[in-house]
Amino acid sequence: MLRSIQGPADNLEAHAKEFLENKEWPKDFIYVIDPDYTMVNAYRLRWDAPKETAYPSTFVLNQRGMVRFSKISHSHGDRTKASDVLEELKHLVEP
């Protein structure tokens, strides 16, 4: 699973470290920083609002790297539910 931390390069690495402190994340999570909004802009996820950087977004990829599920939320209240992701993962078993 990939978690992206976006924002201006000023202090972004410190912000990312603070985000990760004192949390027990699964070993298979991958974290990246996106100081220039390269990924956010490439996927049209830029949320240009005060104190925001990107729309809350969830993507599930299969073993071949193909997107099998995606949800881009245009509000914080519309974020993907864990149950939706778990249901989609059931369909990823491929021969």
BELWOBEL-V894966 format. One record per helix or strand. SS is the DSSP state (H for helix, E for strand). FROM is the first residue (numbers start at 1). LEN is the number of residues. If there is no record, write none. Layout:
ss-><SS/SS>
from-><FROM/FROM>
len-><LEN/LEN>
//
This chain:
ss-><E/H/E/H/E/E/E/E/H/H>
from-><2/12/30/38/46/54/57/67/76/82>
len-><5/9/5/5/1/1/5/6/3/9>
//
